[in-house]
Amino acid sequence: MKNVQINTTGGTLTDEELQTYVDRGRQLKPGQKLIALDVNLDGEYVDLAYHYDSRPFERIRRITGYLVGTLDRFNNAKRSEVLDRVAHDITDDCEDVYIDAV
């Protein structure tokens, strides 16, 4: 229960019961950090809402044929290819073409 905020409504639970719910929350998503647990007691029923720390998002792009997140592992030649890339604009230079159905 250490470092997990627990909010209980509708009654009280023992520390052992709370620890069991916290352990279950950690087992549900082992790669994420459990930061809060909302416990709502309703007679014999218990509603649980687990809150996890958000994961950092890493952008993956296709650069010169490779899927990468950053360029730090590229050698000088690949970095040069990235710098030499040309961005192509989409313009309205083309007129609309209509084909009449016969």
N, C-alpha and C positions, 0 to 999 in steps of 0.2 A: 504494500500500500504506500510505500515510500515514493514520493514524487508524483503521486496520482491524486488529483482533487476528486473527492467523493461527495456527491450531493444526494442525500436521502430524503424522500418525502413519503408521507403516509405511515410512518412507523420507524422502528429502530431495528438494527441488525447487530449481531455480535461481530467482533473483530475477525473471528475465524470465518464467518460467512462472507464478510466483505473481502477478505483475502482470497477466498475461493472465486469470487466474481472477478477480481482483478487478475488472478492467474488465468482464468478463462479468456478474458479480454486479450491478454498477452499471447495466448496460444492461437487465437483466431487470426491474428496478423503478426506473425513473429518478426517480420522485418521492420515494423513500424513501432514508434514509441507511444505507449498509452499515456495520455496526459490527464484525462478526466473520465469519470464514470457517474452517470445519473441513474439512481435506483429509485423506482416508484413502486411502493408496496400497496397492493390492493387486495386485502384479505389474504388468501392463500397464493395469490399470483404476484409475480415480481416482473416488472418491466425494466429492462436494462438498455441504456444508451451509452455506447462507448465512443469516446472522442480521441482521435489520434493526431499526432503531430504531422503536419503536411510534409510531403516529400519534395525535395528540390526538383525542378523540372529542367531537364537538359535537352536542348534543341539538337536534333540530328538532321544533317543536310547531306545531299549528294553533291560532292565537289569533285570534279574531274574524274568521275566514275567511282568514287569511294563514298561510303556512308560514314560520316565523321561528325563529332560534336565540336571539336576544336582543331586548330591547325598545328598545335604544338608538337605533334609527332611526325609532321611532314618534313622531308628533307628540302634543301634549297631549291631543287628543280621543281618539286611539286608546289612549293610556295610561290615560285615565279609563275607557274601556270595559273594559280589562283589570282594573282595580281594582274595577269594579262587577259583575264576573261572580259568579254564584252557583254554588257547588258543590252538586250534588244527591246526596243519600245514597240508597243502596239499602237499604230496610228490609224486614222480614218482615211488614208490615202486611196483606198479601194472604194469604188462606187458600189452601191447595192446592185446585185444582179438578180433579176426576177425571171423565172422561167414559167411561161404560160403552159398549162396543161392543155393538150389538144383533145 
